[in-house]
Amino acid sequence: MILQRALVALVAGMLLLPMLAIMLAGFGRLLGAMGDATGAAVLGRIALAAAILWSCDLVFLLAVLGMRAASSPADDTHSEQ
């Protein structure tokens, strides 16, 4: 059950974190174009942190999927009878 919840959270992060990073980077560039260099730098760093978190999320998702595959019993639908 815990593995299933972790899988759901990681898949949600896989879908949402890249959108968050892109929106933050775009808003940071908008602030930079409007002359707010400090706000642009802060949002650029936050977008970078979101992108790094997304890459970690993908690695953890792969690990959880591997644990789930290793813990589930083998499917014997193709065995000869």
All heavy atoms as TSV, in Angstrom:
chain	resi	resn	atom	element	x	y	z
A	1	MET	N	N	0.811	-1.186	0.000
A	1	MET	CA	C	0.000	0.000	0.000
A	1	MET	C	C	0.859	1.257	0.000
A	1	MET	O	O	0.556	2.219	-0.686
A	1	MET	CB	C	-0.924	-0.039	1.230
A	1	MET	CG	C	-1.909	1.062	1.263
A	1	MET	SD	S	-3.080	0.869	-0.068
A	1	MET	CE	C	-4.168	2.183	0.262
A	2	ILE	N	N	1.932	1.250	0.789
A	2	ILE	CA	C	2.837	2.397	0.828
A	2	ILE	C	C	3.521	2.563	-0.525
A	2	ILE	O	O	3.692	3.685	-1.001
A	2	ILE	CB	C	3.870	2.230	1.961
A	2	ILE	CG1	C	3.166	2.284	3.311
A	2	ILE	CG2	C	4.930	3.310	1.884
A	2	ILE	CD1	C	4.059	1.985	4.476
A	3	LEU	N	N	3.878	1.453	-1.157
A	3	LEU	CA	C	4.511	1.508	-2.469
A	3	LEU	C	C	3.570	2.108	-3.502
A	3	LEU	O	O	3.995	2.886	-4.364
A	3	LEU	CB	C	4.947	0.093	-2.878
A	3	LEU	CG	C	5.911	-0.032	-4.037
A	3	LEU	CD1	C	7.210	0.680	-3.719
A	3	LEU	CD2	C	6.184	-1.486	-4.320
A	4	GLN	N	N	2.291	1.789	-3.392
A	4	GLN	CA	C	1.302	2.331	-4.321
A	4	GLN	C	C	1.155	3.844	-4.131
A	4	GLN	O	O	1.067	4.586	-5.109
A	4	GLN	CB	C	-0.049	1.639	-4.107
A	4	GLN	CG	C	-1.096	2.028	-5.116
A	4	GLN	CD	C	-0.807	1.470	-6.491
A	4	GLN	OE1	O	-0.102	0.485	-6.639
A	4	GLN	NE2	N	-1.348	2.111	-7.494
A	5	ARG	N	N	1.138	4.305	-2.887
A	5	ARG	CA	C	1.041	5.749	-2.626
A	5	ARG	C	C	2.281	6.485	-3.123
A	5	ARG	O	O	2.181	7.590	-3.657
A	5	ARG	CB	C	0.849	6.000	-1.138
A	5	ARG	CG	C	-0.521	5.636	-0.651
A	5	ARG	CD	C	-0.689	6.011	0.786
A	5	ARG	NE	N	-1.983	5.569	1.269
A	5	ARG	CZ	C	-2.382	5.675	2.504
A	5	ARG	NH1	N	-1.575	6.198	3.410
A	5	ARG	NH2	N	-3.581	5.267	2.859
A	6	ALA	N	N	3.441	5.888	-2.917
A	6	ALA	CA	C	4.670	6.502	-3.410
A	6	ALA	C	C	4.657	6.581	-4.931
A	6	ALA	O	O	5.079	7.586	-5.511
A	6	ALA	CB	C	5.883	5.707	-2.934
A	7	LEU	N	N	4.150	5.553	-5.567
A	7	LEU	CA	C	4.071	5.532	-7.020
A	7	LEU	C	C	3.142	6.634	-7.533
A	7	LEU	O	O	3.474	7.337	-8.493
A	7	LEU	CB	C	3.601	4.157	-7.496
A	7	LEU	CG	C	3.645	3.880	-8.985
A	7	LEU	CD1	C	5.053	3.998	-9.504
A	7	LEU	CD2	C	3.095	2.501	-9.264
A	8	VAL	N	N	2.013	6.811	-6.875
A	8	VAL	CA	C	1.068	7.867	-7.282
A	8	VAL	C	C	1.701	9.246	-7.097
A	8	VAL	O	O	1.594	10.116	-7.969
A	8	VAL	CB	C	-0.247	7.738	-6.487
A	8	VAL	CG1	C	-1.120	8.959	-6.673
A	8	VAL	CG2	C	-0.991	6.488	-6.903
A	9	ALA	N	N	2.370	9.456	-5.978
A	9	ALA	CA	C	3.006	10.751	-5.724
A	9	ALA	C	C	4.119	11.029	-6.731
A	9	ALA	O	O	4.262	12.158	-7.220
A	9	ALA	CB	C	3.558	10.787	-4.306
A	10	LEU	N	N	4.902	10.018	-7.059
A	10	LEU	CA	C	5.994	10.207	-8.005
A	10	LEU	C	C	5.486	10.460	-9.418
A	10	LEU	O	O	6.064	11.264	-10.153
A	10	LEU	CB	C	6.933	9.005	-7.970
A	10	LEU	CG	C	7.772	8.890	-6.704
A	10	LEU	CD1	C	8.495	7.553	-6.664
A	10	LEU	CD2	C	8.759	10.029	-6.610
A	11	VAL	N	N	4.415	9.793	-9.808
A	11	VAL	CA	C	3.842	10.040	-11.141
A	11	VAL	C	C	3.264	11.451	-11.204
A	11	VAL	O	O	3.419	12.153	-12.204
A	11	VAL	CB	C	2.791	8.968	-11.495
A	11	VAL	CG1	C	1.988	9.364	-12.711
A	11	VAL	CG2	C	3.478	7.630	-11.738
A	12	ALA	N	N	2.622	11.884	-10.127
A	12	ALA	CA	C	2.104	13.256	-10.094
A	12	ALA	C	C	3.240	14.268	-10.192
A	12	ALA	O	O	3.142	15.264	-10.918
A	12	ALA	CB	C	1.296	13.474	-8.823
A	13	GLY	N	N	4.325	14.005	-9.488
A	13	GLY	CA	C	5.497	14.880	-9.581
A	13	GLY	C	C	6.111	14.869	-10.962
A	13	GLY	O	O	6.571	15.902	-11.460
A	14	MET	N	N	6.105	13.698	-11.604
A	14	MET	CA	C	6.651	13.588	-12.954
A	14	MET	C	C	5.860	14.471	-13.920
A	14	MET	O	O	6.419	15.051	-14.843
A	14	MET	CB	C	6.608	12.136	-13.421
A	14	MET	CG	C	7.105	11.932	-14.836
A	14	MET	SD	S	6.766	10.288	-15.480
A	14	MET	CE	C	4.996	10.341	-15.655
A	15	LEU	N	N	4.562	14.579	-13.702
A	15	LEU	CA	C	3.731	15.371	-14.601
A	15	LEU	C	C	3.734	16.858	-14.253
A	15	LEU	O	O	3.685	17.702	-15.156
A	15	LEU	CB	C	2.295	14.838	-14.567
A	15	LEU	CG	C	2.108	13.419	-15.093
A	15	LEU	CD1	C	0.678	12.974	-14.857
A	15	LEU	CD2	C	2.468	13.331	-16.555
A	16	LEU	N	N	3.782	17.202	-12.975
A	16	LEU	CA	C	3.606	18.587	-12.557
A	16	LEU	C	C	4.905	19.388	-12.463
A	16	LEU	O	O	4.902	20.596	-12.725
A	16	LEU	CB	C	2.875	18.636	-11.220
A	16	LEU	CG	C	1.446	18.088	-11.244
A	16	LEU	CD1	C	0.854	18.107	-9.846
A	16	LEU	CD2	C	0.581	18.872	-12.201
A	17	LEU	N	N	5.997	18.754	-12.071
A	17	LEU	CA	C	7.232	19.499	-11.869
A	17	LEU	C	C	7.793	20.146	-13.137
A	17	LEU	O	O	8.272	21.287	-13.075
A	17	LEU	CB	C	8.285	18.616	-11.198
A	17	LEU	CG	C	8.079	18.409	-9.705
A	17	LEU	CD1	C	9.043	17.363	-9.170
A	17	LEU	CD2	C	8.244	19.712	-8.959
A	18	PRO	N	N	7.752	19.484	-14.305
A	18	PRO	CA	C	8.262	20.190	-15.487
A	18	PRO	C	C	7.413	21.408	-15.863
A	18	PRO	O	O	7.943	22.433	-16.284
A	18	PRO	CB	C	8.227	19.155	-16.606
A	18	PRO	CG	C	7.724	17.920	-16.039
A	18	PRO	CD	C	7.432	18.110	-14.606
A	19	MET	N	N	6.106	21.297	-15.658
A	19	MET	CA	C	5.242	22.458	-15.941
A	19	MET	C	C	5.561	23.602	-14.997
A	19	MET	O	O	5.617	24.766	-15.407
A	19	MET	CB	C	3.776	22.056	-15.822
A	19	MET	CG	C	3.303	21.151	-16.931
A	19	MET	SD	S	1.544	20.875	-16.891
A	19	MET	CE	C	1.445	19.563	-15.684
A	20	LEU	N	N	5.788	23.284	-13.727
A	20	LEU	CA	C	6.141	24.306	-12.751
A	20	LEU	C	C	7.464	24.973	-13.111
A	20	LEU	O	O	7.588	26.203	-13.071
A	20	LEU	CB	C	6.219	23.690	-11.351
A	20	LEU	CG	C	6.657	24.624	-10.226
A	20	LEU	CD1	C	5.587	25.668	-9.975
A	20	LEU	CD2	C	6.958	23.836	-8.977
A	21	ALA	N	N	8.455	24.169	-13.491
A	21	ALA	CA	C	9.767	24.718	-13.835
A	21	ALA	C	C	9.675	25.630	-15.058
A	21	ALA	O	O	10.276	26.712	-15.089
A	21	ALA	CB	C	10.759	23.586	-14.084
A	22	ILE	N	N	8.907	25.231	-16.056
A	22	ILE	CA	C	8.773	26.042	-17.274
A	22	ILE	C	C	8.038	27.343	-16.973
A	22	ILE	O	O	8.426	28.414	-17.454
A	22	ILE	CB	C	8.076	25.227	-18.373
A	22	ILE	CG1	C	9.011	24.135	-18.873
A	22	ILE	CG2	C	7.631	26.113	-19.520
A	22	ILE	CD1	C	8.358	23.133	-19.775
A	23	MET	N	N	6.975	27.254	-16.170
A	23	MET	CA	C	6.226	28.469	-15.841
A	23	MET	C	C	7.077	29.430	-15.003
A	23	MET	O	O	7.051	30.644	-15.236
A	23	MET	CB	C	4.942	28.117	-15.103
A	23	MET	CG	C	3.923	27.475	-15.994
A	23	MET	SD	S	2.279	27.162	-15.320
A	23	MET	CE	C	2.443	27.117	-13.602
A	24	LEU	N	N	7.836	28.905	-14.065
A	24	LEU	CA	C	8.693	29.774	-13.262
A	24	LEU	C	C	9.794	30.412	-14.099
A	24	LEU	O	O	10.108	31.598	-13.938
A	24	LEU	CB	C	9.311	28.985	-12.109
A	24	LEU	CG	C	8.376	28.643	-10.963
A	24	LEU	CD1	C	9.060	27.683	-10.002
A	24	LEU	CD2	C	7.922	29.886	-10.243
A	25	ALA	N	N	10.382	29.642	-15.006
A	25	ALA	CA	C	11.428	30.194	-15.871
A	25	ALA	C	C	10.859	31.268	-16.797
A	25	ALA	O	O	11.478	32.320	-17.007
A	25	ALA	CB	C	12.078	29.080	-16.680
A	26	GLY	N	N	9.680	31.019	-17.337
A	26	GLY	CA	C	9.059	32.009	-18.207
A	26	GLY	C	C	8.695	33.280	-17.467
A	26	GLY	O	O	8.905	34.398	-17.972
A	27	PHE	N	N	8.149	33.146	-16.262
A	27	PHE	CA	C	7.810	34.315	-15.469
A	27	PHE	C	C	9.068	35.069	-15.046
A	27	PHE	O	O	9.078	36.300	-14.984
A	27	PHE	CB	C	6.978	33.914	-14.247
A	27	PHE	CG	C	6.378	35.065	-13.516
A	27	PHE	CD1	C	5.527	35.950	-14.157
A	27	PHE	CD2	C	6.665	35.275	-12.178
A	27	PHE	CE1	C	4.978	37.027	-13.472
A	27	PHE	CE2	C	6.119	36.338	-11.491
A	27	PHE	CZ	C	5.276	37.227	-12.135
A	28	GLY	N	N	10.138	34.330	-14.788
A	28	GLY	CA	C	11.411	34.974	-14.463
A	28	GLY	C	C	11.949	35.779	-15.629
A	28	GLY	O	O	12.466	36.887	-15.458
A	29	ARG	N	N	11.808	35.243	-16.837
A	29	ARG	CA	C	12.252	36.005	-18.010
A	29	ARG	C	C	11.380	37.231	-18.234
A	29	ARG	O	O	11.865	38.272	-18.673
A	29	ARG	CB	C	12.241	35.120	-19.239
A	29	ARG	CG	C	13.321	34.081	-19.190
A	29	ARG	CD	C	13.637	33.591	-20.561
A	29	ARG	NE	N	14.684	32.597	-20.467
A	29	ARG	CZ	C	15.757	32.647	-21.214
A	29	ARG	NH1	N	15.899	33.577	-22.109
A	29	ARG	NH2	N	16.676	31.722	-21.076
A	30	LEU	N	N	10.103	37.092	-17.955
A	30	LEU	CA	C	9.212	38.240	-18.063
A	30	LEU	C	C	9.620	39.333	-17.079
A	30	LEU	O	O	9.669	40.513	-17.436
A	30	LEU	CB	C	7.772	37.811	-17.803
A	30	LEU	CG	C	6.716	38.907	-17.821
A	30	LEU	CD1	C	6.593	39.494	-19.220
A	30	LEU	CD2	C	5.386	38.371	-17.350
A	31	LEU	N	N	9.925	38.929	-15.856
A	31	LEU	CA	C	10.395	39.914	-14.879
A	31	LEU	C	C	11.712	40.542	-15.313
A	31	LEU	O	O	11.934	41.744	-15.113
A	31	LEU	CB	C	10.552	39.270	-13.505
A	31	LEU	CG	C	9.268	38.960	-12.738
A	31	LEU	CD1	C	9.611	38.303	-11.417
A	31	LEU	CD2	C	8.458	40.204	-12.517
A	32	GLY	N	N	12.591	39.744	-15.907
A	32	GLY	CA	C	13.854	40.284	-16.404
A	32	GLY	C	C	13.644	41.286	-17.521
A	32	GLY	O	O	14.329	42.313	-17.593
A	33	ALA	N	N	12.698	41.017	-18.401
A	33	ALA	CA	C	12.405	41.945	-19.491
A	33	ALA	C	C	11.769	43.228	-18.971
A	33	ALA	O	O	11.899	44.284	-19.593
A	33	ALA	CB	C	11.482	41.284	-20.507
A	34	MET	N	N	11.097	43.143	-17.833
A	34	MET	CA	C	10.466	44.328	-17.252
A	34	MET	C	C	11.437	45.112	-16.374
A	34	MET	O	O	11.077	46.162	-15.832
A	34	MET	CB	C	9.242	43.922	-16.432
A	34	MET	CG	C	8.120	43.391	-17.291
A	34	MET	SD	S	6.733	42.675	-16.385
A	34	MET	CE	C	6.355	43.891	-15.165
A	35	GLY	N	N	12.659	44.614	-16.210
A	35	GLY	CA	C	13.678	45.343	-15.473
A	35	GLY	C	C	13.899	44.881	-14.051
A	35	GLY	O	O	14.689	45.483	-13.322
A	36	ASP	N	N	13.255	43.828	-13.620
A	36	ASP	CA	C	13.429	43.320	-12.256
A	36	ASP	C	C	14.454	42.187	-12.285
A	36	ASP	O	O	14.103	41.012	-12.386
A	36	ASP	CB	C	12.089	42.836	-11.709
A	36	ASP	CG	C	12.161	42.449	-10.241
A	36	ASP	OD1	O	13.220	42.656	-9.625
A	36	ASP	OD2	O	11.153	41.942	-9.727
A	37	ALA	N	N	15.711	42.555	-12.205
A	37	ALA	CA	C	16.782	41.565	-12.304
A	37	ALA	C	C	16.814	40.639	-11.094
A	37	ALA	O	O	17.099	39.439	-11.224
A	37	ALA	CB	C	18.124	42.259	-12.468
A	38	THR	N	N	16.524	41.170	-9.928
A	38	THR	CA	C	16.549	40.353	-8.713
A	38	THR	C	C	15.449	39.303	-8.738
A	38	THR	O	O	15.689	38.127	-8.437
A	38	THR	CB	C	16.376	41.247	-7.472
A	38	THR	OG1	O	17.375	42.254	-7.487
A	38	THR	CG2	C	16.502	40.429	-6.205
A	39	GLY	N	N	14.242	39.711	-9.095
A	39	GLY	CA	C	13.136	38.758	-9.194
A	39	GLY	C	C	13.385	37.708	-10.252
A	39	GLY	O	O	13.058	36.533	-10.067
A	40	ALA	N	N	13.994	38.120	-11.372
A	40	ALA	CA	C	14.308	37.170	-12.436
A	40	ALA	C	C	15.337	36.148	-11.966
A	40	ALA	O	O	15.225	34.951	-12.267
A	40	ALA	CB	C	14.821	37.911	-13.671
A	41	ALA	N	N	16.331	36.604	-11.218
A	41	ALA	CA	C	17.358	35.689	-10.721
A	41	ALA	C	C	16.778	34.708	-9.705
A	41	ALA	O	O	17.100	33.510	-9.740
A	41	ALA	CB	C	18.501	36.480	-10.091
A	42	VAL	N	N	15.906	35.206	-8.825
A	42	VAL	CA	C	15.299	34.334	-7.817
A	42	VAL	C	C	14.418	33.283	-8.486
A	42	VAL	O	O	14.507	32.089	-8.170
A	42	VAL	CB	C	14.495	35.174	-6.793
A	42	VAL	CG1	C	13.625	34.284	-5.932
A	42	VAL	CG2	C	15.438	35.984	-5.923
A	43	LEU	N	N	13.578	33.700	-9.419
A	43	LEU	CA	C	12.716	32.731	-10.096
A	43	LEU	C	C	13.519	31.774	-10.975
A	43	LEU	O	O	13.132	30.620	-11.132
A	43	LEU	CB	C	11.651	33.457	-10.920
A	43	LEU	CG	C	10.522	34.068	-10.113
A	43	LEU	CD1	C	9.526	34.741	-11.026
A	43	LEU	CD2	C	9.832	33.029	-9.262
A	44	GLY	N	N	14.629	32.241	-11.518
A	44	GLY	CA	C	15.498	31.349	-12.283
A	44	GLY	C	C	16.084	30.245	-11.408
A	44	GLY	O	O	16.155	29.085	-11.809
A	45	ARG	N	N	16.481	30.618	-10.200
A	45	ARG	CA	C	17.017	29.617	-9.259
A	45	ARG	C	C	15.936	28.642	-8.792
A	45	ARG	O	O	16.186	27.445	-8.651
A	45	ARG	CB	C	17.647	30.299	-8.039
A	45	ARG	CG	C	18.841	31.138	-8.351
A	45	ARG	CD	C	19.996	30.291	-8.772
A	45	ARG	NE	N	21.148	31.148	-9.015
A	45	ARG	CZ	C	22.364	30.702	-9.170
A	45	ARG	NH1	N	22.604	29.419	-9.127
A	45	ARG	NH2	N	23.344	31.538	-9.386
A	46	ILE	N	N	14.743	29.162	-8.554
A	46	ILE	CA	C	13.651	28.280	-8.137
A	46	ILE	C	C	13.277	27.328	-9.274
A	46	ILE	O	O	13.008	26.151	-9.044
A	46	ILE	CB	C	12.440	29.104	-7.656
A	46	ILE	CG1	C	12.802	29.887	-6.395
A	46	ILE	CG2	C	11.242	28.205	-7.384
A	46	ILE	CD1	C	11.734	30.865	-5.960
A	47	ALA	N	N	13.288	27.828	-10.508
A	47	ALA	CA	C	13.009	26.966	-11.664
A	47	ALA	C	C	14.088	25.896	-11.811
A	47	ALA	O	O	13.782	24.742	-12.135
A	47	ALA	CB	C	12.914	27.804	-12.934
A	48	LEU	N	N	15.339	26.265	-11.567
A	48	LEU	CA	C	16.418	25.290	-11.604
A	48	LEU	C	C	16.232	24.228	-10.522
A	48	LEU	O	O	16.430	23.027	-10.765
A	48	LEU	CB	C	17.764	25.985	-11.437
A	48	LEU	CG	C	19.002	25.096	-11.415
A	48	LEU	CD1	C	19.159	24.384	-12.758
A	48	LEU	CD2	C	20.235	25.905	-11.093
A	49	ALA	N	N	15.818	24.652	-9.333
A	49	ALA	CA	C	15.565	23.693	-8.250
A	49	ALA	C	C	14.410	22.758	-8.609
A	49	ALA	O	O	14.469	21.556	-8.326
A	49	ALA	CB	C	15.266	24.433	-6.959
A	50	ALA	N	N	13.373	23.280	-9.257
A	50	ALA	CA	C	12.254	22.435	-9.679
A	50	ALA	C	C	12.704	21.430	-10.739
A	50	ALA	O	O	12.268	20.277	-10.731
A	50	ALA	CB	C	11.110	23.294	-10.201
A	51	ALA	N	N	13.586	21.846	-11.639
A	51	ALA	CA	C	14.089	20.929	-12.665
A	51	ALA	C	C	14.963	19.838	-12.042
A	51	ALA	O	O	14.897	18.665	-12.439
A	51	ALA	CB	C	14.869	21.703	-13.723
A	52	ILE	N	N	15.763	20.195	-11.064
A	52	ILE	CA	C	16.590	19.195	-10.373
A	52	ILE	C	C	15.699	18.240	-9.586
A	52	ILE	O	O	15.932	17.022	-9.593
A	52	ILE	CB	C	17.617	19.895	-9.460
A	52	ILE	CG1	C	18.656	20.612	-10.307
A	52	ILE	CG2	C	18.283	18.902	-8.513
A	52	ILE	CD1	C	19.582	21.520	-9.525
A	53	LEU	N	N	14.686	18.765	-8.932
A	53	LEU	CA	C	13.737	17.926	-8.204
A	53	LEU	C	C	13.003	16.979	-9.151
A	53	LEU	O	O	12.746	15.825	-8.818
A	53	LEU	CB	C	12.752	18.797	-7.440
A	53	LEU	CG	C	11.798	18.115	-6.480
A	53	LEU	CD1	C	12.580	17.378	-5.397
A	53	LEU	CD2	C	10.870	19.132	-5.860
A	54	TRP	N	N	12.694	17.451	-10.350
A	54	TRP	CA	C	12.038	16.609	-11.352
A	54	TRP	C	C	12.943	15.452	-11.775
A	54	TRP	O	O	12.500	14.314	-11.890
A	54	TRP	CB	C	11.636	17.437	-12.561
A	54	TRP	CG	C	11.008	16.662	-13.659
A	54	TRP	CD1	C	9.889	15.895	-13.587
A	54	TRP	CD2	C	11.462	16.557	-15.009
A	54	TRP	NE1	N	9.611	15.336	-14.810
A	54	TRP	CE2	C	10.563	15.728	-15.695
A	54	TRP	CE3	C	12.543	17.108	-15.687
A	54	TRP	CZ2	C	10.722	15.422	-17.037
A	54	TRP	CZ3	C	12.692	16.812	-17.026
A	54	TRP	CH2	C	11.784	15.974	-17.685
A	55	SER	N	N	14.238	15.736	-11.979
A	55	SER	CA	C	15.152	14.659	-12.362
A	55	SER	C	C	15.311	13.642	-11.229
A	55	SER	O	O	15.376	12.436	-11.474
A	55	SER	CB	C	16.506	15.223	-12.792
A	55	SER	OG	O	17.128	15.878	-11.717
A	56	CYS	N	N	15.339	14.101	-9.981
A	56	CYS	CA	C	15.374	13.170	-8.851
A	56	CYS	C	C	14.090	12.356	-8.781
A	56	CYS	O	O	14.122	11.159	-8.488
A	56	CYS	CB	C	15.585	13.930	-7.546
A	56	CYS	SG	S	17.196	14.696	-7.391
A	57	ASP	N	N	12.968	12.997	-9.071
A	57	ASP	CA	C	11.675	12.311	-9.081
A	57	ASP	C	C	11.672	11.185	-10.112
A	57	ASP	O	O	11.166	10.096	-9.848
A	57	ASP	CB	C	10.568	13.319	-9.375
A	57	ASP	CG	C	9.194	12.683	-9.413
A	57	ASP	OD1	O	8.731	12.234	-8.350
A	57	ASP	OD2	O	8.594	12.631	-10.504
A	58	LEU	N	N	12.258	11.430	-11.274
A	58	LEU	CA	C	12.306	10.389	-12.302
A	58	LEU	C	C	13.156	9.201	-11.861
A	58	LEU	O	O	12.802	8.045	-12.118
A	58	LEU	CB	C	12.838	10.966	-13.616
A	58	LEU	CG	C	11.930	11.966	-14.320
A	58	LEU	CD1	C	12.622	12.512	-15.560
A	58	LEU	CD2	C	10.603	11.349	-14.680
A	59	VAL	N	N	14.262	9.476	-11.184
A	59	VAL	CA	C	15.115	8.391	-10.691
A	59	VAL	C	C	14.382	7.584	-9.619
A	59	VAL	O	O	14.397	6.347	-9.637
A	59	VAL	CB	C	16.446	8.961	-10.147
A	59	VAL	CG1	C	17.236	7.894	-9.416
A	59	VAL	CG2	C	17.262	9.552	-11.280
A	60	PHE	N	N	13.715	8.269	-8.696
A	60	PHE	CA	C	12.965	7.570	-7.651
A	60	PHE	C	C	11.788	6.797	-8.237
A	60	PHE	O	O	11.462	5.710	-7.765
A	60	PHE	CB	C	12.484	8.545	-6.581
A	60	PHE	CG	C	13.586	9.120	-5.745
A	60	PHE	CD1	C	13.571	10.453	-5.388
A	60	PHE	CD2	C	14.643	8.341	-5.321
A	60	PHE	CE1	C	14.578	10.990	-4.616
A	60	PHE	CE2	C	15.659	8.867	-4.558
A	60	PHE	CZ	C	15.624	10.199	-4.200
A	61	LEU	N	N	11.142	7.345	-9.269
A	61	LEU	CA	C	10.054	6.639	-9.916
A	61	LEU	C	C	10.550	5.348	-10.546
A	61	LEU	O	O	9.909	4.295	-10.436
A	61	LEU	CB	C	9.400	7.532	-10.973
A	61	LEU	CG	C	8.251	6.934	-11.769
A	61	LEU	CD1	C	7.094	6.579	-10.847
A	61	LEU	CD2	C	7.807	7.905	-12.848
A	62	LEU	N	N	11.694	5.402	-11.165
A	62	LEU	CA	C	12.282	4.191	-11.741
A	62	LEU	C	C	12.599	3.168	-10.662
A	62	LEU	O	O	12.348	1.967	-10.835
A	62	LEU	CB	C	13.546	4.555	-12.520
A	62	LEU	CG	C	14.241	3.445	-13.270
A	62	LEU	CD1	C	13.328	2.897	-14.358
A	62	LEU	CD2	C	15.532	3.943	-13.860
A	63	ALA	N	N	13.109	3.626	-9.513
A	63	ALA	CA	C	13.426	2.708	-8.423
A	63	ALA	C	C	12.160	2.079	-7.843
A	63	ALA	O	O	12.126	0.869	-7.578
A	63	ALA	CB	C	14.192	3.451	-7.328
A	64	VAL	N	N	11.106	2.865	-7.675
A	64	VAL	CA	C	9.854	2.330	-7.124
A	64	VAL	C	C	9.222	1.349	-8.095
A	64	VAL	O	O	8.706	0.300	-7.691
A	64	VAL	CB	C	8.885	3.482	-6.766
A	64	VAL	CG1	C	7.496	2.961	-6.464
A	64	VAL	CG2	C	9.420	4.248	-5.573
A	65	LEU	N	N	9.264	1.664	-9.381
A	65	LEU	CA	C	8.728	0.720	-10.365
A	65	LEU	C	C	9.531	-0.583	-10.378
A	65	LEU	O	O	8.966	-1.665	-10.539
A	65	LEU	CB	C	8.720	1.346	-11.757
A	65	LEU	CG	C	7.633	2.385	-11.992
A	65	LEU	CD1	C	7.831	3.047	-13.358
A	65	LEU	CD2	C	6.259	1.772	-11.897
A	66	GLY	N	N	10.837	-0.478	-10.178
A	66	GLY	CA	C	11.659	-1.679	-10.083
A	66	GLY	C	C	11.336	-2.508	-8.855
A	66	GLY	O	O	11.253	-3.736	-8.914
A	67	MET	N	N	11.112	-1.839	-7.727
A	67	MET	CA	C	10.738	-2.566	-6.508
A	67	MET	C	C	9.376	-3.216	-6.662
A	67	MET	O	O	9.162	-4.330	-6.188
A	67	MET	CB	C	10.731	-1.623	-5.302
A	67	MET	CG	C	12.102	-1.203	-4.853
A	67	MET	SD	S	12.130	-0.316	-3.288
A	67	MET	CE	C	10.999	1.010	-3.544
A	68	ARG	N	N	8.472	-2.517	-7.323
A	68	ARG	CA	C	7.134	-3.091	-7.530
A	68	ARG	C	C	7.204	-4.307	-8.448
A	68	ARG	O	O	6.532	-5.310	-8.214
A	68	ARG	CB	C	6.217	-2.033	-8.119
A	68	ARG	CG	C	4.801	-2.505	-8.277
A	68	ARG	CD	C	3.920	-1.393	-8.756
A	68	ARG	NE	N	2.565	-1.878	-8.907
A	68	ARG	CZ	C	1.637	-1.271	-9.589
A	68	ARG	NH1	N	1.906	-0.126	-10.171
A	68	ARG	NH2	N	0.438	-1.772	-9.684
A	69	ALA	N	N	8.023	-4.226	-9.487
A	69	ALA	CA	C	8.162	-5.368	-10.391
A	69	ALA	C	C	8.846	-6.541	-9.706
A	69	ALA	O	O	8.507	-7.696	-9.958
A	69	ALA	CB	C	8.946	-4.955	-11.634
A	70	ALA	N	N	9.788	-6.256	-8.836
A	70	ALA	CA	C	10.494	-7.332	-8.146
A	70	ALA	C	C	9.619	-7.988	-7.079
A	70	ALA	O	O	9.763	-9.181	-6.797
A	70	ALA	CB	C	11.767	-6.790	-7.501
A	71	SER	N	N	8.702	-7.242	-6.492
A	71	SER	CA	C	7.889	-7.804	-5.418
A	71	SER	C	C	6.645	-8.527	-5.919
A	71	SER	O	O	6.073	-9.331	-5.202
A	71	SER	CB	C	7.459	-6.701	-4.449
A	71	SER	OG	O	6.571	-5.810	-5.079
A	72	SER	N	N	6.226	-8.230	-7.153
A	72	SER	CA	C	5.024	-8.896	-7.658
A	72	SER	C	C	5.387	-10.293	-8.154
A	72	SER	O	O	6.467	-10.512	-8.706
A	72	SER	CB	C	4.394	-8.076	-8.781
A	72	SER	OG	O	5.241	-8.049	-9.904
A	73	PRO	N	N	4.495	-11.258	-7.976
A	73	PRO	CA	C	4.788	-12.610	-8.444
A	73	PRO	C	C	4.818	-12.665	-9.964
A	73	PRO	O	O	4.190	-11.857	-10.648
A	73	PRO	CB	C	3.624	-13.440	-7.900
A	73	PRO	CG	C	2.539	-12.460	-7.654
A	73	PRO	CD	C	3.195	-11.163	-7.335
A	74	ALA	N	N	5.564	-13.610	-10.482
A	74	ALA	CA	C	5.686	-13.764	-11.928
A	74	ALA	C	C	4.352	-14.202	-12.523
A	74	ALA	O	O	3.619	-14.998	-11.942
A	74	ALA	CB	C	6.781	-14.771	-12.264
A	75	ASP	N	N	4.056	-13.690	-13.676
A	75	ASP	CA	C	2.809	-14.020	-14.368
A	75	ASP	C	C	3.047	-15.274	-15.199
A	75	ASP	O	O	3.892	-15.284	-16.094
A	75	ASP	CB	C	2.370	-12.841	-15.249
A	75	ASP	CG	C	0.984	-13.034	-15.810
A	75	ASP	OD1	O	0.271	-13.937	-15.318
A	75	ASP	OD2	O	0.607	-12.264	-16.701
A	76	ASP	N	N	2.312	-16.335	-14.933
A	76	ASP	CA	C	2.502	-17.614	-15.623
A	76	ASP	C	C	1.478	-17.825	-16.723
A	76	ASP	O	O	1.049	-18.959	-16.972
A	76	ASP	CB	C	2.448	-18.761	-14.631
A	76	ASP	CG	C	3.628	-18.742	-13.685
A	76	ASP	OD1	O	4.695	-18.242	-14.054
A	76	ASP	OD2	O	3.457	-19.242	-12.565
A	77	THR	N	N	1.081	-16.799	-17.416
A	77	THR	CA	C	0.067	-16.967	-18.461
A	77	THR	C	C	0.654	-17.598	-19.711
A	77	THR	O	O	-0.084	-18.169	-20.504
A	77	THR	CB	C	-0.562	-15.614	-18.830
A	77	THR	OG1	O	0.479	-14.726	-19.272
A	77	THR	CG2	C	-1.304	-15.022	-17.638
A	78	HIS	N	N	1.940	-17.532	-19.897
A	78	HIS	CA	C	2.564	-18.069	-21.102
A	78	HIS	C	C	3.199	-19.441	-20.877
A	78	HIS	O	O	3.870	-19.955	-21.756
A	78	HIS	CB	C	3.611	-17.100	-21.632
A	78	HIS	CG	C	3.028	-15.778	-22.050
A	78	HIS	ND1	N	2.187	-15.644	-23.117
A	78	HIS	CD2	C	3.151	-14.553	-21.508
A	78	HIS	CE1	C	1.817	-14.377	-23.241
A	78	HIS	NE2	N	2.407	-13.690	-22.250
A	79	SER	N	N	3.035	-20.011	-19.720
A	79	SER	CA	C	3.633	-21.315	-19.470
A	79	SER	C	C	2.828	-22.417	-20.150
A	79	SER	O	O	1.610	-22.338	-20.302
A	79	SER	CB	C	3.717	-21.576	-17.962
A	79	SER	OG	O	2.412	-21.660	-17.436
A	80	GLU	N	N	3.540	-23.434	-20.582
A	80	GLU	CA	C	2.861	-24.554	-21.248
A	80	GLU	C	C	2.255	-25.487	-20.206
A	80	GLU	O	O	2.806	-25.711	-19.155
A	80	GLU	CB	C	3.882	-25.315	-22.093
A	80	GLU	CG	C	4.408	-24.484	-23.235
A	80	GLU	CD	C	5.387	-25.287	-24.079
A	80	GLU	OE1	O	5.282	-26.518	-24.105
A	80	GLU	OE2	O	6.255	-24.666	-24.680
A	81	GLN	N	N	1.101	-26.067	-20.554
A	81	GLN	CA	C	0.430	-26.938	-19.600
A	81	GLN	C	C	0.515	-28.369	-20.045
A	81	GLN	O	O	0.384	-28.780	-21.092
A	81	GLN	CB	C	-1.027	-26.523	-19.444
A	81	GLN	CG	C	-1.113	-25.143	-18.826
A	81	GLN	CD	C	-2.574	-24.677	-18.709
A	81	GLN	OE1	O	-3.490	-25.351	-19.140
A	81	GLN	NE2	N	-2.734	-23.531	-18.133
